[in-house]
Amino acid sequence: MGDQNIRPHWRRSSFSTAGVDNCVEVAFVDHEVWVRDSHFVHLPALSFTPRTWSEFLAELGSPTTP
């Protein structure tokens, strides 16, 4: 992951309930997408390239048969 001194702007889905810390949060930092669990903000975030993140989101929205 990038520089540990960066203070990212974390975002939650508009579907998340206010005041509840069990959401996925996303931050866009330089050329990376950081993802973390809002309940465990003290743990490291996952880091993805924008392309990988976009592909992941596209798969979430695609109906597939296992």
Distance bins in CASP14 RR format, pairs under 12 A and 6 or more apart:
PFRMAT RR
TARGET T0000
AUTHOR 0000-0000-0000
RMODE 2
METHOD distances of the structure
MODEL  1
1 8 0 0 0 0 0 1 0 0 0 0 0
1 27 0 0 0 0 0 1 0 0 0 0 0
1 29 0 0 0 0 1 0 0 0 0 0 0
1 30 0 0 0 0 0 1 0 0 0 0 0
1 31 0 0 0 0 0 1 0 0 0 0 0
1 32 1 0 0 1 0 0 0 0 0 0 0
1 33 0 0 0 0 0 1 0 0 0 0 0
1 34 1 0 0 1 0 0 0 0 0 0 0
1 35 0 0 0 0 0 1 0 0 0 0 0
1 36 0 0 0 0 0 1 0 0 0 0 0
1 43 0 0 0 0 0 1 0 0 0 0 0
1 44 1 0 0 1 0 0 0 0 0 0 0
1 45 1 0 0 1 0 0 0 0 0 0 0
1 46 0 0 0 0 1 0 0 0 0 0 0
1 47 1 0 1 0 0 0 0 0 0 0 0
1 48 0 0 0 0 0 1 0 0 0 0 0
2 8 0 0 0 0 1 0 0 0 0 0 0
2 27 0 0 0 0 0 1 0 0 0 0 0
2 29 1 0 0 1 0 0 0 0 0 0 0
2 30 1 0 0 1 0 0 0 0 0 0 0
2 31 0 0 0 0 1 0 0 0 0 0 0
2 32 1 0 0 1 0 0 0 0 0 0 0
2 33 0 0 0 0 0 1 0 0 0 0 0
2 34 0 0 0 0 1 0 0 0 0 0 0
2 44 0 0 0 0 0 1 0 0 0 0 0
2 45 0 0 0 0 1 0 0 0 0 0 0
2 47 1 0 0 1 0 0 0 0 0 0 0
3 29 0 0 0 0 1 0 0 0 0 0 0
3 30 0 0 0 0 1 0 0 0 0 0 0
3 32 0 0 0 0 0 1 0 0 0 0 0
3 34 0 0 0 0 0 1 0 0 0 0 0
3 47 0 0 0 0 0 1 0 0 0 0 0
4 29 0 0 0 0 0 1 0 0 0 0 0
4 34 0 0 0 0 0 1 0 0 0 0 0
4 44 0 0 0 0 1 0 0 0 0 0 0
4 45 0 0 0 0 0 1 0 0 0 0 0
4 47 0 0 0 0 0 1 0 0 0 0 0
5 29 0 0 0 0 0 1 0 0 0 0 0
6 27 0 0 0 0 1 0 0 0 0 0 0
6 28 0 0 0 0 0 1 0 0 0 0 0
6 29 1 0 1 0 0 0 0 0 0 0 0
6 30 1 0 0 1 0 0 0 0 0 0 0
6 32 0 0 0 0 1 0 0 0 0 0 0
6 34 0 0 0 0 1 0 0 0 0 0 0
6 45 0 0 0 0 0 1 0 0 0 0 0
6 47 0 0 0 0 0 1 0 0 0 0 0
7 27 0 0 0 0 1 0 0 0 0 0 0
7 29 0 0 0 0 1 0 0 0 0 0 0
7 34 0 0 0 0 0 1 0 0 0 0 0
8 25 0 0 0 0 1 0 0 0 0 0 0
8 26 0 0 0 0 1 0 0 0 0 0 0
8 27 1 1 0 0 0 0 0 0 0 0 0
8 28 1 0 0 1 0 0 0 0 0 0 0
8 29 1 0 1 0 0 0 0 0 0 0 0
8 30 0 0 0 0 1 0 0 0 0 0 0
8 32 0 0 0 0 1 0 0 0 0 0 0
8 33 0 0 0 0 0 1 0 0 0 0 0
8 34 1 0 1 0 0 0 0 0 0 0 0
8 35 0 0 0 0 0 1 0 0 0 0 0
8 36 0 0 0 0 1 0 0 0 0 0 0
8 41 0 0 0 0 0 1 0 0 0 0 0
8 45 0 0 0 0 1 0 0 0 0 0 0
8 47 0 0 0 0 0 1 0 0 0 0 0
9 25 0 0 0 0 1 0 0 0 0 0 0
9 26 0 0 0 0 1 0 0 0 0 0 0
9 27 1 0 1 0 0 0 0 0 0 0 0
9 28 1 0 0 1 0 0 0 0 0 0 0
9 29 0 0 0 0 1 0 0 0 0 0 0
9 34 0 0 0 0 0 1 0 0 0 0 0
10 16 0 0 0 0 0 1 0 0 0 0 0
10 21 0 0 0 0 0 1 0 0 0 0 0
10 23 0 0 0 0 1 0 0 0 0 0 0
10 24 0 0 0 0 0 1 0 0 0 0 0
10 25 1 0 1 0 0 0 0 0 0 0 0
10 26 1 0 0 1 0 0 0 0 0 0 0
10 27 1 0 1 0 0 0 0 0 0 0 0
10 28 0 0 0 0 0 1 0 0 0 0 0
10 29 0 0 0 0 0 1 0 0 0 0 0
10 33 0 0 0 0 0 1 0 0 0 0 0
10 34 0 0 0 0 1 0 0 0 0 0 0
10 35 0 0 0 0 1 0 0 0 0 0 0
10 36 1 0 0 1 0 0 0 0 0 0 0
10 37 0 0 0 0 0 1 0 0 0 0 0
10 38 1 0 0 1 0 0 0 0 0 0 0
10 41 0 0 0 0 1 0 0 0 0 0 0
10 45 0 0 0 0 1 0 0 0 0 0 0
11 23 0 0 0 0 1 0 0 0 0 0 0
11 24 0 0 0 0 1 0 0 0 0 0 0
11 25 1 0 0 1 0 0 0 0 0 0 0
11 26 1 0 1 0 0 0 0 0 0 0 0
11 27 1 0 0 1 0 0 0 0 0 0 0
11 28 0 0 0 0 1 0 0 0 0 0 0
11 29 0 0 0 0 0 1 0 0 0 0 0
11 33 0 0 0 0 0 1 0 0 0 0 0
11 34 0 0 0 0 0 1 0 0 0 0 0
11 35 0 0 0 0 0 1 0 0 0 0 0
11 36 0 0 0 0 0 1 0 0 0 0 0
11 38 0 0 0 0 0 1 0 0 0 0 0
12 18 0 0 0 0 1 0 0 0 0 0 0
12 19 0 0 0 0 1 0 0 0 0 0 0
12 20 0 0 0 0 1 0 0 0 0 0 0
12 21 0 0 0 0 1 0 0 0 0 0 0
12 22 0 0 0 0 0 1 0 0 0 0 0
12 23 1 0 1 0 0 0 0 0 0 0 0
12 24 1 0 0 1 0 0 0 0 0 0 0
12 25 1 0 1 0 0 0 0 0 0 0 0
12 26 1 0 0 1 0 0 0 0 0 0 0
12 27 0 0 0 0 0 1 0 0 0 0 0
12 35 0 0 0 0 0 1 0 0 0 0 0
12 36 0 0 0 0 0 1 0 0 0 0 0
12 37 0 0 0 0 0 1 0 0 0 0 0
12 38 1 0 0 1 0 0 0 0 0 0 0
12 39 0 0 0 0 0 1 0 0 0 0 0
12 41 0 0 0 0 0 1 0 0 0 0 0
13 20 0 0 0 0 0 1 0 0 0 0 0
13 22 0 0 0 0 0 1 0 0 0 0 0
13 23 1 0 0 1 0 0 0 0 0 0 0
13 24 1 0 0 1 0 0 0 0 0 0 0
13 25 0 0 0 0 1 0 0 0 0 0 0
13 26 0 0 0 0 1 0 0 0 0 0 0
13 35 0 0 0 0 0 1 0 0 0 0 0
13 38 0 0 0 0 0 1 0 0 0 0 0
13 57 0 0 0 0 0 1 0 0 0 0 0
13 60 0 0 0 0 0 1 0 0 0 0 0
14 23 0 0 0 0 0 1 0 0 0 0 0
15 23 0 0 0 0 1 0 0 0 0 0 0
15 24 0 0 0 0 0 1 0 0 0 0 0
16 22 0 0 0 0 1 0 0 0 0 0 0
16 23 1 0 1 0 0 0 0 0 0 0 0
16 24 0 0 0 0 1 0 0 0 0 0 0
16 25 0 0 0 0 1 0 0 0 0 0 0
16 26 0 0 0 0 0 1 0 0 0 0 0
16 38 0 0 0 0 1 0 0 0 0 0 0
16 39 0 0 0 0 0 1 0 0 0 0 0
17 23 0 0 0 0 1 0 0 0 0 0 0
17 38 0 0 0 0 0 1 0 0 0 0 0
18 38 0 0 0 0 0 1 0 0 0 0 0
19 38 0 0 0 0 1 0 0 0 0 0 0
19 39 0 0 0 0 0 1 0 0 0 0 0
20 38 0 0 0 0 1 0 0 0 0 0 0
20 39 0 0 0 0 1 0 0 0 0 0 0
21 36 0 0 0 0 0 1 0 0 0 0 0
21 37 0 0 0 0 1 0 0 0 0 0 0
21 38 1 0 1 0 0 0 0 0 0 0 0
21 39 1 0 1 0 0 0 0 0 0 0 0
21 40 0 0 0 0 1 0 0 0 0 0 0
21 41 0 0 0 0 1 0 0 0 0 0 0
21 42 0 0 0 0 0 1 0 0 0 0 0
22 37 1 0 0 1 0 0 0 0 0 0 0
22 38 1 0 0 1 0 0 0 0 0 0 0
22 39 1 0 1 0 0 0 0 0 0 0 0
22 40 0 0 0 0 1 0 0 0 0 0 0
22 41 0 0 0 0 0 1 0 0 0 0 0
23 35 0 0 0 0 0 1 0 0 0 0 0
23 36 0 0 0 0 1 0 0 0 0 0 0
23 37 1 0 0 1 0 0 0 0 0 0 0
23 38 1 0 1 0 0 0 0 0 0 0 0
23 39 0 0 0 0 1 0 0 0 0 0 0
23 40 0 0 0 0 0 1 0 0 0 0 0
23 41 0 0 0 0 0 1 0 0 0 0 0
24 33 0 0 0 0 0 1 0 0 0 0 0
24 34 0 0 0 0 0 1 0 0 0 0 0
24 35 1 0 0 1 0 0 0 0 0 0 0
24 36 1 0 0 1 0 0 0 0 0 0 0
24 37 1 0 0 1 0 0 0 0 0 0 0
24 38 1 0 0 1 0 0 0 0 0 0 0
24 39 0 0 0 0 0 1 0 0 0 0 0
24 40 0 0 0 0 0 1 0 0 0 0 0
24 41 0 0 0 0 0 1 0 0 0 0 0
24 45 0 0 0 0 0 1 0 0 0 0 0
24 46 0 0 0 0 1 0 0 0 0 0 0
24 53 0 0 0 0 0 1 0 0 0 0 0
24 56 0 0 0 0 0 1 0 0 0 0 0
24 57 0 0 0 0 0 1 0 0 0 0 0
24 60 0 0 0 0 0 1 0 0 0 0 0
25 33 0 0 0 0 0 1 0 0 0 0 0
25 34 0 0 0 0 1 0 0 0 0 0 0
25 35 1 0 0 1 0 0 0 0 0 0 0
25 36 1 0 1 0 0 0 0 0 0 0 0
25 37 1 0 0 1 0 0 0 0 0 0 0
25 38 1 0 1 0 0 0 0 0 0 0 0
25 39 0 0 0 0 1 0 0 0 0 0 0
25 40 0 0 0 0 0 1 0 0 0 0 0
25 41 1 0 0 1 0 0 0 0 0 0 0
25 43 0 0 0 0 0 1 0 0 0 0 0
25 45 0 0 0 0 1 0 0 0 0 0 0
25 46 0 0 0 0 0 1 0 0 0 0 0
26 32 0 0 0 0 0 1 0 0 0 0 0
26 33 1 0 0 1 0 0 0 0 0 0 0
26 34 1 0 0 1 0 0 0 0 0 0 0
26 35 1 0 1 0 0 0 0 0 0 0 0
26 36 0 0 0 0 1 0 0 0 0 0 0
26 37 0 0 0 0 0 1 0 0 0 0 0
26 38 0 0 0 0 0 1 0 0 0 0 0
26 45 0 0 0 0 1 0 0 0 0 0 0
26 46 0 0 0 0 1 0 0 0 0 0 0
26 47 0 0 0 0 0 1 0 0 0 0 0
26 48 0 0 0 0 1 0 0 0 0 0 0
26 50 0 0 0 0 0 1 0 0 0 0 0
26 53 0 0 0 0 1 0 0 0 0 0 0
26 56 0 0 0 0 0 1 0 0 0 0 0
26 57 0 0 0 0 1 0 0 0 0 0 0
27 33 1 0 0 1 0 0 0 0 0 0 0
27 34 1 0 1 0 0 0 0 0 0 0 0
27 35 0 0 0 0 1 0 0 0 0 0 0
27 36 1 0 0 1 0 0 0 0 0 0 0
27 38 0 0 0 0 0 1 0 0 0 0 0
27 41 0 0 0 0 0 1 0 0 0 0 0
27 45 1 0 0 1 0 0 0 0 0 0 0
27 46 0 0 0 0 0 1 0 0 0 0 0
27 47 0 0 0 0 0 1 0 0 0 0 0
27 48 0 0 0 0 0 1 0 0 0 0 0
27 53 0 0 0 0 0 1 0 0 0 0 0
28 34 1 0 0 1 0 0 0 0 0 0 0
28 35 0 0 0 0 0 1 0 0 0 0 0
28 45 0 0 0 0 0 1 0 0 0 0 0
28 47 0 0 0 0 0 1 0 0 0 0 0
28 48 0 0 0 0 0 1 0 0 0 0 0
28 49 0 0 0 0 0 1 0 0 0 0 0
28 50 1 0 0 1 0 0 0 0 0 0 0
28 53 0 0 0 0 1 0 0 0 0 0 0
28 54 0 0 0 0 0 1 0 0 0 0 0
29 35 0 0 0 0 0 1 0 0 0 0 0
29 36 0 0 0 0 0 1 0 0 0 0 0
29 45 0 0 0 0 1 0 0 0 0 0 0
29 47 0 0 0 0 1 0 0 0 0 0 0
29 48 0 0 0 0 0 1 0 0 0 0 0
29 49 0 0 0 0 0 1 0 0 0 0 0
29 50 0 0 0 0 0 1 0 0 0 0 0
29 53 0 0 0 0 0 1 0 0 0 0 0
30 47 0 0 0 0 0 1 0 0 0 0 0
30 49 0 0 0 0 0 1 0 0 0 0 0
30 50 0 0 0 0 0 1 0 0 0 0 0
31 47 0 0 0 0 0 1 0 0 0 0 0
31 48 0 0 0 0 0 1 0 0 0 0 0
31 49 1 0 0 1 0 0 0 0 0 0 0
31 50 1 0 0 1 0 0 0 0 0 0 0
31 51 0 0 0 0 0 1 0 0 0 0 0
31 52 0 0 0 0 0 1 0 0 0 0 0
31 53 0 0 0 0 0 1 0 0 0 0 0
32 45 0 0 0 0 1 0 0 0 0 0 0
32 46 0 0 0 0 1 0 0 0 0 0 0
32 47 1 0 1 0 0 0 0 0 0 0 0
32 48 1 0 0 1 0 0 0 0 0 0 0
32 49 1 0 0 1 0 0 0 0 0 0 0
32 50 1 0 0 1 0 0 0 0 0 0 0
32 51 0 0 0 0 0 1 0 0 0 0 0
32 52 0 0 0 0 1 0 0 0 0 0 0
32 53 0 0 0 0 1 0 0 0 0 0 0
33 45 0 0 0 0 1 0 0 0 0 0 0
33 46 0 0 0 0 1 0 0 0 0 0 0
33 47 1 0 0 1 0 0 0 0 0 0 0
33 48 1 0 1 0 0 0 0 0 0 0 0
33 49 1 0 0 1 0 0 0 0 0 0 0
33 50 1 0 1 0 0 0 0 0 0 0 0
33 51 0 0 0 0 1 0 0 0 0 0 0
33 52 1 0 0 1 0 0 0 0 0 0 0
33 53 1 0 1 0 0 0 0 0 0 0 0
33 54 0 0 0 0 1 0 0 0 0 0 0
33 55 0 0 0 0 0 1 0 0 0 0 0
33 56 0 0 0 0 1 0 0 0 0 0 0
33 57 0 0 0 0 1 0 0 0 0 0 0
34 41 0 0 0 0 0 1 0 0 0 0 0
34 43 0 0 0 0 0 1 0 0 0 0 0
34 44 0 0 0 0 1 0 0 0 0 0 0
34 45 1 0 1 0 0 0 0 0 0 0 0
34 46 1 0 0 1 0 0 0 0 0 0 0
34 47 1 0 1 0 0 0 0 0 0 0 0
34 48 1 0 0 1 0 0 0 0 0 0 0
34 49 0 0 0 0 0 1 0 0 0 0 0
34 50 0 0 0 0 0 1 0 0 0 0 0
34 53 0 0 0 0 1 0 0 0 0 0 0
35 41 0 0 0 0 0 1 0 0 0 0 0
35 43 0 0 0 0 0 1 0 0 0 0 0
35 44 0 0 0 0 0 1 0 0 0 0 0
35 45 1 0 1 0 0 0 0 0 0 0 0
35 46 1 0 1 0 0 0 0 0 0 0 0
35 47 1 0 0 1 0 0 0 0 0 0 0
35 48 1 0 0 1 0 0 0 0 0 0 0
35 52 0 0 0 0 0 1 0 0 0 0 0
35 53 1 0 0 1 0 0 0 0 0 0 0
35 56 0 0 0 0 1 0 0 0 0 0 0
35 57 0 0 0 0 0 1 0 0 0 0 0
36 42 0 0 0 0 1 0 0 0 0 0 0
36 43 1 0 0 1 0 0 0 0 0 0 0
36 44 1 0 0 1 0 0 0 0 0 0 0
36 45 1 1 0 0 0 0 0 0 0 0 0
36 46 1 0 0 1 0 0 0 0 0 0 0
36 47 0 0 0 0 0 1 0 0 0 0 0
36 48 0 0 0 0 0 1 0 0 0 0 0
37 43 1 0 0 1 0 0 0 0 0 0 0
37 44 0 0 0 0 0 1 0 0 0 0 0
37 45 0 0 0 0 1 0 0 0 0 0 0
37 46 0 0 0 0 1 0 0 0 0 0 0
38 45 0 0 0 0 0 1 0 0 0 0 0
40 46 0 0 0 0 0 1 0 0 0 0 0
46 52 0 0 0 0 0 1 0 0 0 0 0
46 53 0 0 0 0 1 0 0 0 0 0 0
46 56 0 0 0 0 0 1 0 0 0 0 0
47 53 0 0 0 0 1 0 0 0 0 0 0
48 54 0 0 0 0 1 0 0 0 0 0 0
48 55 0 0 0 0 1 0 0 0 0 0 0
48 56 1 0 0 1 0 0 0 0 0 0 0
48 57 0 0 0 0 0 1 0 0 0 0 0
49 55 0 0 0 0 1 0 0 0 0 0 0
49 56 0 0 0 0 0 1 0 0 0 0 0
50 56 0 0 0 0 0 1 0 0 0 0 0
50 57 0 0 0 0 0 1 0 0 0 0 0
51 57 0 0 0 0 0 1 0 0 0 0 0
51 58 0 0 0 0 0 1 0 0 0 0 0
52 58 0 0 0 0 0 1 0 0 0 0 0
52 59 0 0 0 0 0 1 0 0 0 0 0
53 59 0 0 0 0 0 1 0 0 0 0 0
53 60 0 0 0 0 0 1 0 0 0 0 0
54 60 0 0 0 0 0 1 0 0 0 0 0
54 61 0 0 0 0 0 1 0 0 0 0 0
55 61 0 0 0 0 0 1 0 0 0 0 0
55 62 0 0 0 0 0 1 0 0 0 0 0
56 62 0 0 0 0 0 1 0 0 0 0 0
58 64 0 0 0 0 0 1 0 0 0 0 0
END
